Amino acid sequence: MKTYRPMFTVILAVFVLLTLFTSQLQALPRYSAKYKQSCSLCHQNPTGGGMRNLYGAQFFSYTELPVKPMEDLSQLDKINPMLNKNVQVGFDFRTIYWKSDDELVGNSFLAMHGDLYMAFSPSERMTVYIEKGIHSAFEAFALLKKLPMSGTLKAGRFIPAYGWRFVDHKSFVRDFLGFSQYPDFGPRLVEDTGLELGFYPEKWEAVFGLTNGGSGPIDYDKGKAFTARVLKRLAIGDLQLTFGGSYRYGEFGSDDPLLRYGGGLWGLNYQNLSYVGETDWLIKPDVTGMVNTHQLSYRVHPGWDMILGWDQYNSDIDDENITPFWRGKISSEIFLTGYLELIPAFYWHEYDGKEYGTGEIQLHVWY
């Protein structure tokens, strides 16, 4: 059996040393940590993910991300996702090839992400958002904007605001909590239907949602779920800090207990170094589990970021006989243009006493 833990420890040490001696460092949601902004800086959805707004699709994608950022801003007029002044369209497409030394996993091509977006804004205070993906991914909601304290009210089908919305759907805090659209191990809760009230001033944000508590289009039981996330942003000199917490409670009505999650999330940025992390507890009537995700990012060159990740899941923190499941990750994000990205990655896994590695190459195209 291959042993990957020593290899990962060496790579981690080298990575940390590099970050100490190089100034071009950056970690998605790393941009939120770096710019001290909510996800609404670049996304139509104020809680992040999905369709980019005009600033994100047109300006940020072409002047911040690529290997050769666009310098002639007059060229941005050629990149226009607006069908007219009220309707914007967009998409995300990801396809990968992976190969594993685990015989049960093997190798495969996979079109894992194909989302089409449309946002209709009949006025400055209202946006109707539709996101349809391959398989079963689907969001559709009306968003009322410009409420007091930069507030919004969302009604419809959406992913509740819990924790960091890591773009990697295999991140354990997304997978094991049910917020991954394509989970490997956990349940698939993801999109839920209901209401969500959010406040997004510059230095803090608070989001509260009341939803059905299940991913189906209709919920016939009496139970509902409450989800909350709060964040605080502050600066100490050049050090930018973000810290907060999330909670989800699904034991309303006469239903049997569904779930309770609670945890903390944090991010820091110093000059060009960014780190984001999250720890959550899964609280059930007879057992408490814990899940962690950590990501550190290093910008080798404009348009080329190195990513180091660590995930761990323990199904019962009180049982000493249970070995936590962990995953290490090292990858590159290479932004060739303002719409094209290559992501080579290698993962180390330990699950049920077995260790194995998986390599993959991912193509990401967006608009």
C-alpha positions, 0 to 999 in steps of 0.5 A, a space after each residue: 500500500 502506498 503511503 502519501 502522508 510523508 510526501 504531503 508533509 514535505 510538500 507542505 513544508 516547502 509550500 510554507 517556506 515559499 510563502 515566507 520569501 515571496 510576495 505574490 500570494 493569493 486562496 475562492 473565497 480568497 477574493 472575499 478575504 483579500 478585498 474585504 468585500 462580500 461575494 456580491 462584489 463579483 456575483 449576482 447572488 450576494 452569498 456567492 457562486 453562480 453568475 457573475 455580475 457585470 463587474 465580475 464578468 467584464 472587469 474583474 475577469 479580464 484585468 485581475 485574473 489572466 496571465 496577461 491582464 487587459 491593459 486597454 480598458 476600451 477593449 472591455 466594451 467588446 465583452 458584454 454579457 448584457 442582452 439589453 439593459 435589463 437582461 444578462 446571461 452567462 455560463 460556467 463549464 468544467 470538464 475533467 479527466 482523472 486517474 487514480 491508483 485505487 482500482 475502485 476509482 480507476 480513471 474517467 472523463 467527466 463533464 462535471 459542471 455546465 450551468 447556464 445563467 440568466 438574470 432579469 432586472 426589471 428595476 434597480 431594486 429587483 433581480 430575477 435569477 435563474 441557474 440551470 445546470 447539468 444533472 439536477 443543479 437548479 436555482 431560481 429566485 427573486 432578489 429584492 435589493 437596496 433594503 436598509 444596511 445594504 440588505 436583500 431579501 431572496 425568495 425561491 430556490 437557492 443554496 442556503 448561506 452556510 460557511 464558505 462557498 468553496 468552488 471545489 465541490 469536493 471540499 469536505 465542508 461542502 460535501 459532508 454537510 450536504 452543500 455540494 451539488 455533486 457529493 462524493 460522500 455526504 448527503 445531497 441537500 444543496 438547493 433548498 426553497 424558502 426565504 433568505 434575508 441578508 445584510 451586507 455593509 462593508 465591514 460585516 454581513 449577516 444572513 438568515 434563511 428559513 427553508 423547507 430543509 430538503 432538496 426536493 421541489 415540494 416539502 410535504 412535512 411540517 418541519 422547516 430549517 433555519 440557517 444563519 451566517 454572520 461575518 466580520 471584517 477588519 484591518 490591522 495595518 496591512 493584515 485583512 481579517 475575516 471571521 464569523 460563524 454559521 448555524 443550521 437547525 432543522 428540527 422544527 414542526 413534528 418531524 423527527 430531528 433532521 440535522 444541526 450544524 454549527 461552526 466557524 469560518 475565517 480568512 486572512 490576507 497579508 499583502 498578497 498572502 491569503 488563507 481561508 478555513 472552516 470547521 463545523 460540527 455535525 450534531 445528531 441525537 447520539 453522535 457528534 462529528 466534525 469536518 474541516 477544510 483549509 486552503 492556502 494560495 500562492 501566486 507564482 506569477 500573474 494568472 498562476 496560483 498554487 493552491 494547497 488544501 487540507 480536509 478532514 472528517 471525523 464521524 464521531 469525535 468521542 469514539 477513539 476507535 474511529 480514524 478520521 478521513 483526510 484529504 490533501 490537495 496540491 493544485 495550480 490555477 492557470 488563468 490563460 485568459 479572462 474566460 479560460 482556466 486550466 487546473 491540474 491537481 493531485 489529491 492524497 486520500 486516506 479512508 477506512 485505513 486505505 491510502 490512495 492518490 488521484 491526479 486530474 486536469 480540469 478545464 474551466 470556461 466561463 462568461 
